[in-house]
């Protein structure tokens, strides 16, 4: 039996205490990011079919598209489960789009900082933001491997740093973290963060777009160090490119993707079972080994072979801070304008 078969069997056994659903097969419509489709199809679709007599109908979408659909269908829901980034999920919560999740055993295992205090959703996937660097370039230049955010300001790295542009929320995760390290509080002022990042601008050779744009930058040695999630480094390392990722000593930043059930969702009980399975340590392990993201359930056990190659360590997840999404959503237009004026145009 392959690893996915073992995972399915384990989750099926754990789900034995749940009441089977109606004998009549029903569809469960789920919107989710493309990156987790593979794990859901291999692991959860068979369980939902065989244990709960439910056909999972998957639509891969971006988070913004998922939120737009949730708003459009609020009077007559068609999609039961939404899996989306924390910012759009929070906007959905503020718009009263989500139902309360109660009585889900696996949700109780998720640390409080990775789930909603009001029960309107839970994190199911983490991206840890930290430092990617070219190990060979640093060694050739006789530079020590980076361990701190502060290392990006090293004058020896002029033109060799890459950070996200104003269109990426990763920019504001970095801004809030640097602001905090300068003694600022994002809810009051981000001036200290902007001032510090303005000093970094001369070192920045490229303001990159999505995480995938990092791959050619590092492959072609245009960048030696950057701030982003760990998964691009994981993929580059798998291709033999000497790129490493490190959680800075000040702590990485956790960007959390959330799962929620629409208010008045069709097939709501199947939706609850699906959410509970998503949060199980067994599924979390399968998702991590497929999507290279971090897990939210601390009881997750990775296979030894994968764990030895995985760039994220349990202590990185435990130490990571979370982004102030409420502050970002309230000030995003202002922040974007300032980022373009004060950082990118320096």
N, C-alpha and C positions, 0 to 999 in steps of 0.2 A: 504494500500500500504506500502511495506517495505521501508527501508531507501534507498536502491539502486534504487527502482522504483521512489522515489521522486527525487533523484539526476538525473536520466535519464530524467525525465520530465522537470526539471529545465534547464538542458543543452540543451535539444531539443528546448525549448522556446528561449533560448539565441542564438541558431544557426539558428533561423528562417530567419535572414537577409542574410545568405549565399545562393548562387545559388546552386540549386540541380545539381548533376552531371548527367552524361549520363544515359539514361533509361536502357542501357545495363549494367547488373551487372558486376563488375570487382573485381579482387583480389588486396588486398594491403598487401604485405609481410613485416612483421615487426620483427626485432630481438630485444629481450628485456631480462632483467634479470628475473629470476624465481620469485623473490619477488613481482613483480608488475603484474604478469600475472592475478592473481585473480581479481584485481580491473579493469583491462582493459577488461577482459571477461565479468564481470558483468555490467559494466557501459558503456564502449565505443563501444564494439562490436555491441550491439543492435542499438545504435545511427548511427554508420557508415552504418549499414545494412538498417535501416528504413529511415533515413534522406538523406543519400548520396549514397544509392544503392551500397554499397561496402562491400565485404566480407574481414574481417581482418584475415589474416593467420599469426598466432603467432608461432615464434620459440624461445623458451627459451635458452639463451646461456650466457656464461661468457663474460666479456668485451673484453678479449684478443681474444676470438674466433670471436666475432663480428667484431673487427678490421681486423683480418685475412681475413674474408669473404669480407669485404668492399674493401680491397686491391685486392683480387683475382677477383672480379667482375667488377672492374672499367671500363673495356673496353666494357662490356655488362651487365649492372646492372639488377639484378633480385629482390634484396631486396631494398625496397624504403626507409624505416625508420629504423634507428639504435638508440637504447637506451643503453648507455654505460657509464662507469665511465669517469671522466674528463680527466684523463691521456691518455687513449686510444683515446678518442674523440680528444684531442689536437694533438696527433700524426696523426690522420686522417685529421685534418685541415692542419697541416704542409705538408701533402702529397697531398693536394688539392682534397680530396675525397668528400667534402660536398658542397651542393648547398646553396645559400643565402636564408635565411628566411625573407620574406618581406610581409608587409600588414597583419600581424596576430594580431588581436586586443588584444588577451590575452597575447601575448609576450610583448606587451608594458607595461603590469602591473608588469613584473618581474624586480626586482631591478638589476641595471647595474652589480653589482658584481656577480650575478648569471646567467649572459648570456654573450654571445660573443659580443664584441664591433664591430666586423665586420659582425655580423648577421649570422654566420655559424652554429649556434646552440644555445640552451638554456638549462639551468639547468631545471630539472623536479622533482628532488628528492634530499633531503639533508640527510646526516648522520652527526649528531653533535657528535664530539668526546670530551669526558670529563672524569670525574672520577666516576667509579662504586665502591661501598663499601658495606661491610656487616654491616648493621646497628646494629645488635645484637652483633657481635664480637667487634665493637668499643665501644658499651655501656658496655659490660662485662669487657673490658680492661680499662674502664674509660677514653677513648680517645674521644676528641671532634670530631664531624662529620667533615669530610674534606671540605674545602672551596677553596683550592688553590692547584695548581700544586706542590707547595713547600711541601705540607703535605706528599707527597710520600717519601720524604727524612727523615722523622721522624725516629730516631734510634729504636723506639719502634716497628716499623713495619718490622724489619729485617726478610727476608725470606717470608714476607706476601704480597709483591707487585708483580703484574704481568703486563708486557707490551709486545707489539708485538715483534716477532722475525724479522730478517732481510728480510724475504720474504714478509712482509706486508707493504703496503704503509702507514699504520697508524703509523709505526715506524718513518717515515720521517716527517709526520705531527707533531708528538711530538717533534722531533729533531728541526724542523724549529721554532716551538713555543718557546721551551726552549732557543734556540739560540737568538731569538728576545728578550726574557725576560732578557737575559744576556747582551743585548746591541749589539748583532751581527746582520748583514744583510746577509741573505742566499746567495744572489747573489755575495757577496764578500768573505765571509768566514763562515763556520759552526763550526770552532774550539771552540768557546765559548760553543756552544750547546753540542758538544761531550765531552768537559771537564766536564760540569755539569752532564751529564748523566752517565759518568764514575763513578762519586761519588754516583750515585743511585744504581749501579750494586750490591753492597752487600745486598741491601734490596730486590732485585728481586729474588723470589723463582722460578718462571717459566717465560720463554719467550714463550708466547702462539702463536698459529697459527691464524686461522680465528676466527671471533667473536663467532662462535658457540662453540669453545673450552673453552670459559670462563664459560659456564654453569656448567660443572662438577667441575671446579676449585673452584667456589664459593659454589656450592652445597655441596662439601665435605670439605669445610673450609680450603682448601689449600691456598687460597688467601683471603685477607681481603679487598684489595683495588687494583684497576687496572685502566688502561687508555684504553678506547675504546668507541664505539658508545653506544647510549642509548638503542637501541632495545634489546640487551641481558638482560639488567636489567628489561626492560618492560615485557619480557617473564618470567623471573624468578619471578618477583613480582606477575604475574598472577597465578603462581604455588604455591604461598605462601612462597617463599624463601625471607628472609628479605633483599633483595639487592636493593640499591637505586642508582640513577645516579644524578650527580650534574654538572652543568656548573661551572667551576672554576671562581673565581672572576676576573681573568685576561682575561676571555673570552674563550668559547669553540672554537673548530676548525670545520668548515663546510667542509665536503667532498661532492662534488656535482656530481650527475649523470646527463649526458647531453642527449639531443635528437637532432638528425640531420637527414637531408634528403640527400640521395646520389645524386651526380651529375648525370644528365640524368636519373633520376629515372623513372621507369614505373609508370603510374597512379599518376603523380606528384601532381595534384590538390587534389586528395583524401589524399595524404600524407600531404599536407598543412593543410587540414581540421582536420586531425588526430592530428597533432602537436598542432594546436590551441586548440583543445578540451583537450589534455593532460595538457595544461597550465591553463585551466579554474579553478577558485576557487572551483567550485563544484566537479570536478574530483579530484583536489588536496586534498580535504577533504576526499573523499572516499578512495583514495590511502593511506593517512595518517592513517586512521582507519583500514586499512587492513594490511599494511606493517610496521607500526610503525615508518616510517621515517619522517623527517621534510618536510614541504611544502615550495615551492619557491614563490608562489603567496601570497603576504601579505594580500590580500582580502579574503583568505580562512577562512571559519567559521566552526569550528568543532562542533559536537553536544555537548550540555552541559554535558551529562553523560560521553562521552569519554574524553572531555577536562579535566574533574575533575580527571581522572586517568592517563592522558598522562603526561609523564615525561618532555617533552620539552615544554617550555613556549615561548610565542611570543618574550619576551625580550631576551631569550637565542639565538634565531635565529638572532635577530637584532644586537646583540653584537658580534656574532661569526665572527672570521677571516677566510679567505680562504687560502688553501695551495698553495705554490709557485710551481705549477706543471712544469712550464718551467725550473726552476732550477733543480728540481728532475730529469726530463727527460734528461737534459743535463749531469747530474753527477751521474746517478743512479748506475752504476757499481762501481764507486769510493765510493759512500755513502754506498752501501751494504757491500763492503769489510771492510770499516772502522767500520761499525756497528758491524760486526762479531768479528773483532779484538779488538776493544776498549770498546765495551759494553758487548756483550754476553760472551766473554772469560775472563772477569775480575773476 
